[in-house]
Amino acid sequence: MSRRKKNRSLRFEMLLLPLVLFLALSFSGTRLGQDLENLTLDWRFQLRAWSDPPAAPQVLVVGIDEDALEKLGRWPWQRSVHAQLMKLLDSRPPSAVAFDLLFTEASSDPAQDQEFGDALALSPVSITAAMAQKLENTKPYESDLAANTKAISNIEGDQRLIIGEDTGLMPVGIIGESSHAGFVNSPPGPDGVRRQIPLIVRCGTHVFPSLVLQALLSHEGVETDAVSVILGSSIQVKGTRKTWSIPVDAAGQMTINYRHPRTFKVFPYAGLLGQLAAHQGGEWPAEFPPVKGQILFIGQTADGLSDLGPTPHGPQTALVLTHANAISNILTGDYIQQPEHLKLIGIWILIAFFTILPVRFGPIWLAVLVPTLFVGAYVYFAFHLFRLESMHLPVAWPVLGFLLVEGGSILHRLIIELRAKSRITSMFGTFLAPQVVKQLIASGEEPKLGGEQAEITAFFSDIAGFSSFSEKLSPERLVTLMNDYLSEMTDILHDNGGTLDKFIGDAIVGMFGAPLYFEGHAHSACTAALQMQKRQLELRRKWKHEGGWPDIVHQMQTRIGLNSGLAVIGNMGSRRRFNYTMMGDTVNLAARSESGAKSYGVYTMVTGETKTLSEKHQDDITFRFLDRIVVKGRSQPAEVYELVCFTQDLTPEIEECLSIFDKGIAAYQAQKWDAARALFERSARREMHKDSNPSLVMIERCDAMKLDPPPADWDGVYVMKTK
């Protein structure tokens, strides 16, 4: 292709690139686009799980598991159980104790609440859950305190975007007075998975820290006046150890960089109670988490409890682990990174352009391989970078964009090539057979003489007594009749995978298995022959119904011959004019089978090779053995069979006829002429065609053999005396 044509061709791609980029970016903002991207993100979480590092050592999950339910009773427990835990923790004080449990209703026994509240008061770092929730017939929450937690005042940005409600559920009575509050609002995404967690929550007219943020504040020993919020950027916490900077979106939500649940230390609730009771003031076993100085998240982990839900690591994950994941991310600085948007778009444009070039100008294999490698490399890099750096490179919209760009380029190339093929077809279609034109287009080469050997089934058909038609019909009527007949027969040939070689007057020459080889070509040829005979019967009825045709048309019969084997196929002829055709002994025997069918009183005769190949592919056609013959021009004998019908159409009368005929053949080959003649007389009475059929032929043969017997070592072969 010239440089001018290439430049003109690339104009389409230069228009296509920005259009596709716009569509792909627009798609990324739709619900479907977000769901697909989240799906790829979940796959990345799951694929890197094997290499996830341990969670921050300061984080300890205390699980209310099946063992705790068995030892401490059915859920919910009396609050004295939690009071006991808090009293025992006084001997190994954690840096924060966060209950991922709501204590928003008073116990039936006020003493239970009092006991729990007194125990919470022992630890200034105790946190109980609160929730902003819409409540009917309840006044908006106006206090700047949630339990002992003061509202956050230093906030920049649009606070209307912060998740929350005008009303909420707060820790009840003495429990709230004795602890800080941490909000546990954690709405799932559209697909039900919690991918983000609010670090601040609005309740009424004030904004309070979440359970995670309050746990960090307690761990650092600071209050909410140490918190600065810049919505859409970060939450800053000025702690006693360091200043923490946590990335958040415009709603104050942090994206959780989920690590596999096995990376977290989970201590059974009942086990922790037992160990604390057993080691009061004693040496703490080294194999147990230290508890002292750790951030404890206490929550439900047992199957069947309510606080379970889908996360990237499973459909039923203990949701207390979302809080543990978030605080571990903060303590280790393990955040999900986002690439620079404009830089990513630039990289995408560069990759897309380099994938277009081979698609547009390269060979087909390169047009498929290069884009596949580029797209595969991008997806691999996105997954690999996420594992190493927690960098979230988008996958859904870039891959969609690549597919649209390459698909559009392929479609454009296809349109251009179809136009070129159409020009070739217009130029050569008048002179060459359609199959040759298709092969010429597919190869991209100039037509030339030459052939190759291939296994095919050769097909020959001829109208019986066609010369009489010319005498009875005017040239115009004869052409009309032949066009009608040849169109129907050729359609059947093509519909069964056959290739038309040529028309010779009323004769049709075709082949099955070339120019493209396919399994079952012999069966397809036999099927086509049976369908042609059936269609000709329908045509005779149609012509009779139309009227105006002489009786010879109403009685038209076609003889068909088939043979399978190796033949030379290809473009043959002169340098200026040639045809895609077939040559060889296989072809000659097929022609002899068509002409020899008349000698046996049948209309479709096939060789043993065709019968064997057809039955090997599918055994649903009935054949009748006729003879072993040597045709004119050959020295080797061939078995010949009548193609009777599809086995499903076999009637009891025809089946009986074939059975008697087979017995007659056996007697004939045994040179029992009288017995064979008697059997053939019986089968003749059951033949479909009474005037000419194989039984009548074999009766005459038996009479001739009886008068002039063959030698004693005769092998049953009959030498044809005519073509």
N, C-alpha and C positions, 0 to 999 in steps of 0.2 A: 504494500500500500504506500502510495506517495506521501511525502510530508504534508502536502496541501490537503489531501484527503484525510489524513490522520488529524490534522488540526480542525478540519471541518467536523469530523466525527466527534472530537472531544468537546465541541461546543455543547452538545446535549448533556454530557457529564458535568460540565461546569455549571450548568443550570440545575442539574439534578442534585448536586451536593448541598447547596444551601436549602433547597426545598426539603430534602430528606432530613437534614439537621433540625429544621424547624418542626417537622412532624414528629421526629423522635423525642425532642425536648418537650413538646406538647404532650406526647404520650406519657412521658415520665411523671407528669402532674396529674394523670387520671388515676382513678381507683385501681383499674386493671394494671397500669404501669407500676404503681406502688406495690401492689400485691406480688407482682412478678419479681420486682427488685427485692422485696422482703424474703421471697422464697429463695432467691440466690444467696441472700445474706444468711439465712438459716442453714443452707448447705455449707457455707463457709464456716459457721460456728461448729457444725458437726464434723466437718473434715479436719479441722485443726484440733479437735478435742483431745486427741492422743498426745499432743505436744503442749497442752495448756499447763502453765506453771502453777504451783500451789497458790492458794489465795493468801492475802495478807495475814501474817501470823497473829496480828492483833484481833482477828475476827474469829468468833466461835459461835456456832449455831447450836442452840439447845433444842432438840427435837422432841415434840410431844408425839411419840411413836406408838406402835402397837404394844411394845413392852410396857410403856408407861400406862397405857389404858388398862392393861391387864393387872398391873400392880397397884395402881392408884384409883381405879374405878372408871365407870363410864363418864364420857364427856357430856356436859361441862363439869369440871371439878368444883368442889367448894373452895372459896378463896383462901381458906386456911392452908391449903396445899402450897399456893404461891407464897403465902406468908412464911411458911416453913423454909422455902428455898431462899427467900430474901434474908431471913435471920441467919441461915447457915453461910450465906455468901459474905456475911460481915467478917468472917474469919479469913477470907481470901478476896478482898474487895476488887471487883472489876473496875475498869475505867468507865464503863457505861453498861447499863442493863436495860435493854429495850424490849418491852413486851409487844409483839405483833398480835395483840389480842385486845379486843374492845371490852372495857369494864364500864359501860355507859348506863347500866341499869342496876339498881340497888338489889342486893341479895335479899332473899326472904328472911334471912337471919342477920340483923344489923351487926351483930357481934363479928360475923365473918368479914364484913367490910372494914370494921374497926381494926381487926387483927391484921388484915392485909395492909391497911393504911399505915398502921404503926410500924410494920415491917419495912414498908417503902421509905418511911421517914428516916430509917437507919442509914440509908444510902442517898447522898445528894445527887447521885448520877442515875437514879432510877427514872425510866421513861415508860409511860403507858400510852396506848394508842388513842387517837382522836380521828374524827372523819367529818369533812364538810359534806353535808347531805341535805337534800331538799326535804323539809318536814312540813306537813300540813298543819295549819292552825298554830304555828309557832312564830314568835317574833324574831326578826333578824338578830343575829348575834352581834352585839355592839361592844363587848368587853375587849380590852387590849391584852387580856390574859387568857391563855388556854392552859388550865391547871396552873402550874408555876412558870409556864413559858410565856415570856413577853413577846408581843408582836414585833415583827421586823419593820423598821421605819425607813432605813436607807435603801430606797429602791428607785432605779432609773428605768424609764420605759413605760409602755402602755400596760398598766396594771389590769386592764379589762381582759387581757389575754390569759391571765393567770387562772389556772384551774381552780374551781371552788364553787361555793353556794352561799346564799345569805344565811342559812341555818346550818347547824351541825350537831354531831354527837360528841359530848365531852366525857372524860372520866368522871364517875359519880362521886359526890360528896368527899369523904375523907381520903379516898383514893386519889382524886385530883389534887387535893390540898397537899398531899404528901409526895407528889411526883411531878416531873415535867411532862408535857404532852408532845407527842410526835404524830403528825397527820399521815394516815396510811392510804390516802387517795392514790390509786394507781390504775387509771382506766386502761383497758386493753385497746389495742389498735383495731382497725376494721376487720382484720382476720382473726381476732380473739387473742392475739399474742401481745404480752406486755413488753414492748421494746424500749419504752421510755418510762422514767419515773419522775414525778414532780418533786423537786427539792423544796419548793415553797408552795403553800396552798392558801387560797383566800377563804376565810370563813367570816361572813358578815362584812364588816367594813375594814377588817384588818387582815394582814398576811402573816402566816405563821410558818415555822419550819416543819418539814416532813420528819418522819421517824428517822430517816437516814441522816438528814442534816442535824437534827437534834442529837443523835448519837455521836456525830463528829464534834458538836459543841461540848457535850458532856465529856467526851474523851479528851478534849483540849482544856477543859475546865474553864470555859468562857460562856457568856450569855449572848443573846441575840444582838446586843449592841456592837458585837464584833463582826457582824455580817453586813456586807455591802453587795447589793444586787444590781447588775447591769443586764436587763433582759435582752436576750438575743446574743449575749456575749459570754458572761461568766458570773459566778457567785464567788465573792472573796470572803474568806474567813481568816481573821487575824488571830491565830492561836498562840498558845504559850510556847509551843515548839517551833512553829513555822507559820507562814501565811499560805493558806490553801487557795488555789484558783481552780474552780470547777466549771468546765464549759457547759452552757445551757442554751436552749432555744428561746424564742420570744415569749414562750409561756412559762419559762423557768424550769423546763424539764431537762433532765440529763439522759442521754442515750446510754443504755446499759451495755457494756462490753461483756457479754455473757461468757463465763468460763464454766467448764463442765462441773456438775454438782459434786463429782468425786474429789475435786480440788479443795473443797471446804471441809474443815473439821466440824463434824456433827456429833455432839455429845448427847446421849439419851437423857431425857429429863429425869427419869427414875434413877438412872445410873449416877447422875450428878448429885442428886439428893443423897444417895447412899454413900458416895465417896466423900462428900463434904461432912456428912455425919460421922463417918468412920475416922476421918483424919482431922478432927477439930484440934488445932494446936499442934498436931503431929507433922511429920515430914510428908510432903506431898509426893506421890509416886511420879517418877520421871516419865513413865509411859503415858500419863494423862496430860491433856492440855493444861497449861498453868492456871487458867481462869483469872488469876490475879493480874490486873493491868490489861485484861482483854475486853473487847466490846462484845457483849453477849446479846444475841438476838434470839428471843424465845418465841417459838411459833409451832404450828401444826405441821407434822410430816407424815402422819399415819394415813394410809389409804382409807377412804370413806369419810374423812373429815372434810369440812367445807373449804378450807383455805388451800386448795390445789387448783392448778390451771395450766394452760399451755405456755411453754417457753420454747425457744429454738432447740432445746435439748430434749423435748418430750411433751406429749399431750397432757400429762398429769404430773406436774412438778410442784413441789412444796413452794408456795409463793413467798415464804419467809426468806428463801434463797435469793429472790430478786433484791430484797433489801441488803442481804449479805453481799451479793455481787456488786451492788452499787457502792457500798462503803469500802469494799476491797479495791474497786477501781480507783476511788478517791485516795485511799491511803498509799497505793502503789503508783499512782499517776498513770494507770492503765486505761486510757480513754480511747474510744474509737476516733480515728483521725479522718478528716475530710479533705479531699484534694482541692486545689484552687480551680474554680469552675472554668475560668477562661483558658487556663493552661490545659485542662482536660479536653475542652472543645478543640483547641488547636491540635493536640495529639490525635484526636479522633479524625479530624479533617486530613491530617497527614497520612494516617493509616488507610483511610478510605480511598484517598487518591492513588496510593500505591497498589491497592487491591484492584482498582478499576483498570489499570493498564493491561495486566495479563488477561482480565476478563474481556476486555474490548478488542485486544489485538493478538493475544496468544492463541496457541492451539487449545483444543477443548480440555485436554488433561491438565494443562497449565492453568487454564481459566478456572478450573475446579480446585486444583491443588493450592495455588497461592492464596486465594481468599480464605480457604479453609485453614491454612497454616496461620495466617495473620490473625483471624478471629480466634482460633484456638489458642494462639500465643497470648492474645489479650486476656482471654478468660483465665488462662493458667496464671498469668502475671497478677491478675486481680485477686485470685484465690491465694497465691503465694505471698503477695504483699500483705494480705489480710492476716495470714498466719504469722508473718514476721513482725509487722509493724502495726497491726490492727487498723490498717488504712482501708477505708471503704471506697474502693473504686466502683462506680456504678457499672452494672453489667447489662441490665435489661435494655435501657434505651440505646447504649452504644451498639450492642449486638443487633437489635432491631434496625438501627440505622445502617449497619454494615449490610444486613440482608436486603434492605430496601435499595441501597445504592447498587449493590452487585446484581440484585434481581432486575432493577431498572436498566442497568447497563447490558445485562444478558438479553433482556427483552428487546432493547434497542438494536443490539447486534442481530438478534433473531429476525427482527423486521427487515433489516437491511439485507440479510442473507436470503430471506424468503423472496424479497424483491428480485434479487439476483437469480435465484432458482426459477422464479416465474419467467424471467427473461430467457433462461436456458430452455425451459419447457416450451415456451412459445416458439423458440428458434428451431428446436429439434423434434418437438412432439408430432409434427406432421409427417416426419420421415422415419422415425424410429418407434419401436414398441414402447409403451409407457414404462414397462419394467426396466428397459435399457436406459431410458431417460432418468429414472430414479437412481439407478446404479451409477450413472454418469455424474449426477449431482452429488451423491453420497461420497464418491471417491475423490471428486475434485480434479480428476484427470481427464485428458482428452481421450475420446474413444479410440480403440485400436483393436486390431485382429489378435485372436488368441483364445485359448480355452484351457480348461482344467478337468480332471477326472473327479466325478462325484457320484454318490449313490442317489438315484432318483427313481420315481415311478413314471414311466412314459405313458402317455394317454393318446389314443387315436379314436376318433368317431367318424361315422359316415352314414348318410341316409341311404337306406336300402332302396335300390331301383330309382335313383335320383334322375336318371336320364329321361324317364317317363314323365317326370314333373315338367321338364322343359317342353315336351310335346303338348301337354295339356294346358299350360298356363302361358299367358302373354308375358313378355319380358318385365313389364311393370308389376304385374301380379306376382311373378316369381321373386322379384327383388323384395317386394313387401313381405312375402311369406318367409324368405330367408332372413331378412332383418329381424323379424319377429322371433323366429326360431333360434338364430345364432345369438341374439341378445340374451334370451332366457338361459341358453346353455352356457354361455360365457360367464354370466353372473354366477351361476352355480359353481363353475370351475373356480372363479376367483374367491367366492365365499368360503370355499373349502381349502384355501391356501394354494391353489394351483396357479401356474403361470402360463399364459397363452403364448404359444410359439408362433403359430400362423393359422390362417384360414386357407384351405385349398378348395375353392368352390364351396360345396356344402360340408366338407370335412373340417374337423377341428383337430389341431395338433397342440398338445399341451404337455406340461411336466409338473410333477409335484416333488418338492424338496430342492428346487433351484429357482432363482439364483441364491436364495437363502435356505440352507438345510434346516429341516425340523423333524423331530421324532414323529413317527406315525404317518409319514407321507403316503405309504401304501394304503393305510386305512382311510385316509382322507380321499384318496383317489377312488377307492371302492365306494365310499359314501357318496361322492360326487356322481359316479356312474349310476347308482341306484336312484338318486334324486333326479337325474336327468331323464331316466326312463319314466319315472313317476310324473315329472313335469310335462313330458311329451304327451302322456295320456291326457293330462288336463288341457294341453294345447289343442289336441284333436277334438275334445269336447267343445272347446271354445270356438274353433273354426267351424264346427258343424252347427253350433248355435248361431253364429254370425250369418250363415248361409252364403251362397254365391261361390263356394269352393267346390271343385269336383271331388268325386268319391275318393280319388287317390290321395288327396290331402287328408281326408278323414281316417285313412288307413296308414299314414306315415309311420315308419319304424326306423329306428337308429341302431346301428351295430357299433359296439364299443370294444376296444381291446386294450388291456393293461399288462405291463410287465415292469418288474423292479430289478434293479441291479446297477452296476457301474456304467457310466456313459461319459462321453466328453461333452462338456457344456461350455459355452462362451460365445464371443462375437465371431461369426464366421461369414465369409463372403469375399468380395473384392475390396481393394483399398478405398474405393469411393463409396461403395454401398455394401453394407453387411447387416446381419440380423443376429440377435441373440437366440441361439437354437441348440439342438442336441444331436449327437451322432454316436454311432456304435452299434454293437450287436444287440444290446438291450433294447435300443430304439427299434431296430429291425424286427425283433421278435414281438414287440408290442404291436407293430403294424400288421404282422402276420396273424396275430391273435384277433385283430379286428376283422381282417378279411376271412380268416379261417372260421369265425363264428358262424358264417352262413353254412359251412360244410357240416356243422353239428346241429343246425336248427336252433341256435340260441342267439340272443341279441347282445349279451355281454360275456366276453370270454377273457379270463385272466390266467396268468401262469402260476405255477406252484410257488415261485419266489414271492409274488405279490400276495398270494393267500397266506403264506407263512409269516411275512412281515406284518400283514394286517392283523392276524390273530394274535401275534405277539404283543401288539400295541393294545388291542381291545377285541375281545371275542364276542361280537354281537351281530355278525353277518353270517348267513348260511351259504356255503359253496357246494357245488355238485361236481365230483370228479368225472371228467369226460373221457380222457384218453392220455396216453403217452405218445407223442408225435415227433416226427422230424419234419420241419417245414422246409420249403424250398430255400436254398441258399445256406442251410445249416447242416452240420453233420451230427451234432449232439442232440439227443432227444430232450423234450421238455414236457412236463406235466401241464395239462390245461384243465381249467375248471370253469363251470358256469357260475356267474355271480347271480344267485337266486333272489334273495331279498334280505331285509333285516330280520334277524331271528324272531323278534317280537311280532312280526307280521306273518310268520309261518303258520299256515292253516293245517289242520289234520290231514286233509286230502293231499296237499303238496308234500307233507312229511312222509306220508305213506308211499307216494310216488317215488320220492328220493330213496327211501329204504329199499323198495323193490328194485329200483334201477341199480343201486349199489350191489345188490345180490347178483343181478344180471351181469354187471361188470366183472365180478369175481368169477362167475361161470365162464364168461367170455375169455378172460385171461388164462383160465384153466383149459381152454380149447374145448369146452363142452358146448358146442354150438347149438344143439337142440334145446338144452336146458336154458341157455342164455337167451335164445330167441323167445322161449315161452315166458320168461321173466320180463323181457322187454315189451312183449305184447301186453302183459298185465300193466306195466308202468305206463305204456302209451295211452291206455284208456283213462289215465288220471292226469295226463299232461295238460297244462293250461292252454298251450297252442296245439290244436289237433292236426293242422295241415303239415306243420314242420316242427319237429322237436327231436331231442337226442335219442329218444326211444325208437322212433322210426328209422333214424340214421343207423342205429346199432342193429336193428332187425335186418336191414339190407346188408350191413357188414357181416353179420353172422351167416347169411345165405351165401355171400361171396366167399367167405372163409371155408365154408363147408364144401363148396365146389372146388376151391383151390386152396387147400390147407397150407399153413406156414410150416416151416421145418419144426422138428421136435424140440429143438432148443430155443424156440421163439420166446423173446422176452417181453412180448405185449406191446412193442413199439410199432406204431403205424406211420408209414412214410406218406406225407401229403404229396399229391401229384399236381396240385395247383397252388397258386399263391393265395 
